[in-house]
Amino acid sequence: QVQLVESGGGVVQAGESLKLSCVASRSTFGVMNWYRQAPGKERELVATVARDGTKTHAAAVEGRFFVSRDNAKSTIYLQMNNLQPEDTAKYYCNYFSIWGRGTQVTVSS
């Protein structure tokens, strides 16, 4: 079974950037996703990326977040620019029913 490991989270100020990574333990062939969950809120889909590079972004992050994928490295990325306090959440990588443990992103105002 594929295992997913996220990294790159941290504490930043509003307006700054972070880049998250998610490494899979073996090659993946389906769509991979980034989700986030803030305290007291439901987990929400942030971005998706297919093996051919086709991608989608949630309306809340469109134009600020950019998902990408490196199939040779079995890795997906989430470049997050102009971070805002409402982006504070734990960010998770997902592949079908498989989830990583998440990486925390905290944005202070």
C-alpha positions in Angstrom: 0.0 0.0 0.0 1.2 3.5 -0.9 2.3 5.7 2.0 2.2 9.4 1.8 4.5 11.8 3.8 3.9 15.5 3.8 6.4 18.2 4.7 7.0 21.9 4.5 4.5 23.4 6.9 5.4 26.1 9.4 4.5 29.4 11.0 4.5 32.4 8.7 3.1 35.9 8.7 0.2 37.0 6.4 1.5 37.7 2.9 4.3 35.2 3.1 4.7 31.9 1.2 5.2 28.2 1.9 5.7 25.2 -0.3 4.4 21.9 0.8 5.6 18.5 -0.5 4.0 15.1 -0.4 6.2 12.1 -1.2 4.6 8.8 -2.1 6.4 5.5 -1.3 5.9 4.3 -4.8 4.6 5.6 -8.2 1.1 6.7 -8.3 -1.1 6.8 -11.4 -4.3 8.4 -10.3 -5.3 11.9 -9.2 -3.6 13.1 -6.1 -5.1 15.7 -3.8 -4.4 18.3 -1.2 -6.9 18.8 1.6 -6.9 21.0 4.7 -8.7 21.0 8.0 -8.9 23.9 10.3 -9.9 23.5 14.0 -13.6 22.9 14.4 -14.1 22.7 10.6 -14.6 19.9 8.1 -11.8 18.8 5.9 -12.0 20.6 2.6 -10.4 19.9 -0.8 -7.8 22.5 -1.8 -6.3 21.2 -5.0 -6.1 18.2 -7.3 -3.5 17.1 -9.8 -3.6 14.2 -12.3 -0.6 12.3 -13.6 -0.8 14.2 -16.9 -0.6 17.5 -15.0 -4.2 18.4 -15.2 -5.0 20.4 -12.1 -7.8 22.1 -10.2 -7.9 24.5 -7.3 -10.6 25.5 -4.8 -12.1 28.9 -5.3 -10.8 30.0 -1.9 -7.2 29.5 -3.0 -7.4 30.2 -6.8 -4.6 32.5 -7.9 -2.7 32.1 -4.7 -2.0 28.4 -4.4 -0.5 26.3 -7.2 -0.4 22.5 -7.2 2.2 20.6 -9.2 3.5 17.0 -9.6 6.8 15.4 -10.3 6.0 11.8 -11.4 9.7 10.8 -11.5 10.0 11.7 -7.8 6.5 10.4 -6.9 5.9 13.8 -5.3 3.3 16.5 -5.5 3.7 20.0 -4.3 1.5 22.9 -3.1 3.0 26.3 -3.6 1.1 28.7 -1.3 1.5 32.4 -1.9 0.1 35.4 -0.1 -1.0 33.3 2.8 -3.8 34.6 5.0 -4.8 33.7 8.6 -7.8 31.8 7.2 -5.4 29.4 5.5 -4.3 28.2 8.9 -5.0 24.5 8.9 -3.5 21.1 8.8 -2.8 20.1 5.2 -3.1 16.6 4.1 -2.1 14.7 1.0 -4.6 12.1 -0.4 -4.5 9.3 -2.9 -7.8 7.4 -3.2 -8.4 6.1 0.3 -4.9 6.8 1.5 -4.0 9.8 3.7 -0.8 11.2 5.0 -0.5 12.4 8.5 -0.6 16.1 7.5 1.6 19.1 8.0 0.5 22.1 10.0 0.4 25.6 8.5 -0.2 28.5 10.8 -0.5 32.1 9.4 -0.4 35.0 11.8 -1.8 38.4 11.1 
